[in-house]
Amino acid sequence: MRNLRPFAAIAALAGTAALYSATNNSIRGFDAASAAVEARWEEAARAVPESGRVRRVMEKLSNQAHLAGTPQSKEAAEYLLAQLREFGLDAHIEQYEAMLPQPKSRLLEMTVNGKVFTAKLNEPAVDEDKNSKDPGMVPTFNAYSGDGDVKAPLVYVNYGVPADYETLAAKGIDVKGKIVIARYGGSWRGIKPKVAAEHGAVGCLIYSDPRDDGYFQGDVYPKGPFRPRDGVQRGSVMDMVLYPGDPLSPGWASEPGSKRLTIPEASTLMKIPVMPISYADALPLLENLDGPVAPEAWRGALPITYHMGPGTGTVHFKLEMDNATRPLYDVIATIKGSEFPDQWILFGNHHDAWVHGADDPLSGVSAQLETARSLATLTRQGWKPKRTIMMAFWDGEEYGLVGSTEFMEKHADELNQKLVTYINSDSTANGRIGAGGSHTLETFVKEILRDIPDVDSNKSLLDAAVAPRTTPRRNGTAAPTEFHLSPLGSGSDYTPFLQHLGIASLNVGFDAETGGGIYHSNYDDFYWYSHFSDKDFTHGPALAKVTATAVLRLANAPLLPFEFGRLTASISTYLDEIEKLPNQKTKLDLTAVRAELKKLQKSSADLEKAWGAANTKLSTASPQKLAAINQILFQSERNLTLDPGLPGRPWFRHRIYAPGKYTGYAVKTLPGIREAVELNQPQEAVEQSKQVVQVLATLGGQLEQAAKLLGAL
Ligand SMILES: [Zn+2]
């Protein structure tokens, strides 16, 4: 009976086959017969997403501020729940609670020669943009800042990364006992107050310089998309490179009545007060600095001579946070698998926003809802996923991946056993498709992009992603000529799944064609998005098609499409990079790592050979035998994790990908080895190399086992 099913399914669809232009492409993990069935269902799924719906959902949910922990965030969750249920999906809300602070009072003044300047700390309304007048606007603040009431001289520290303090020291400037002002850029924002506090500063201000984020880049809002003079970038300053999620419940779910650390015990809370400000508020502060003229690389685009400070003025910075516990609402929809209900595919996007959040996160949410509607439509047409599909709309991402981390901690054992892949999306725009993730999924992602047309050209998404650019990229780097998944650091909800549990993960979205500067401000709203980003709402549905296809393939593949050649090639590149790192006093010997990697390459090649031979037998193979092989394949990423985790941050267990200790969002590949070399800790580097050898050996053994089982199909 089983053998006949794919053919029966084709027969059932034959009447409508003419409607679809099923691709003739092979799909990894499917044989010809099952691929043909799969292609037809994928076409049906991709016919569902609609621009009008994406637009309406964004408009509806961005109509009010919906910061995590507020009643408006609960309303957003309840709206999503109602939508999912209307589609016919089984959905519920999982409630957590966490420390989600809001400011009680904020004051920033500078006194120079008896004259007092008081910062506005407010983003005014823009005439043509009705949402910018929203009275429920969220104050400008950094989540998890310390409290403080400090009066001190001010020092300009450029981006506020460790190298900047070396430059200051060379000029004889010490920030001890002073307040520092850093510009956004050069690192994740949480690194700036952390490094400032390490150097003895008593307060930290972070401003958006127009050179990086404002009029130097292009016309400012509402004339253009760039940050206006009063625009402020809110954001979390949790020390997320130690662990994300509720600072008071590291490693366990934060629910009513559960155990909590005290505030002094929580290592991810910032100790000094820190606050984001606009360039309008920063200008008088920077203008009144004395001391050496800042090096050229430090100078922004304000109409002043940039000095490093301090000056004759005194800054008074007072900040009081309420440090309150507030509720979180994760929305979860489930389609139960018909054959392997204990193998799960999870797709998530956060729903909480700093203010209105049209771009971040509703551009992703509105597309994800269309993915959900596609899958719901298919189930009504008789489609049954073999594996269980779960879709999550997370709360509390902006505070520090809180809703997803608490969910992961609550279900860690079950996720460890059952979760095949985590797929993430977040803000999405109007440019090219971009994807990051586990290298074992690179072939899988390439095939999906090969099979979906681009919005702006007659190419596939895959070809469009690597087509030469007519305009130079904003960061000045050359366009890639070959599609690769970029390794993941942090900055969205994949982190708890990938870097703590070791679940193969993906992050997908369209990048921004023109850029723009309303990130985490009051102006990230429907007016901005519908004038300056995906104006015709064509890329949102395209993202829904990409994620629906990814979910469908993973849910129904006879063999899960993991591939290990790209992993070994990438690790080899990372080792080359580490060898070339500058200023190595003791040259690290990577011979053992390279030898083990060579063995893993051989195991991976053996698996590919067995895969090729078994590919014609997939429709006739026993489901139990396939399940055993799939178990090894999807658990493979777990082999790349190790306890305890990385030095000084045991929560981060993955040996190939981690956010950098001093970069924040930006990835460090082979993080244990790389950071030890960067910090000139040769003994630690040797120890970390041994651990990498260990994980590669474990993975190699598993691949050999999978090859053997495939050979016996
Ligand atoms: Zn986001």
Residues whose N, C-alpha, C, O or C-beta is under 5 A from the ligand:
A	BS01	ZN	D360 P361 D426 S427
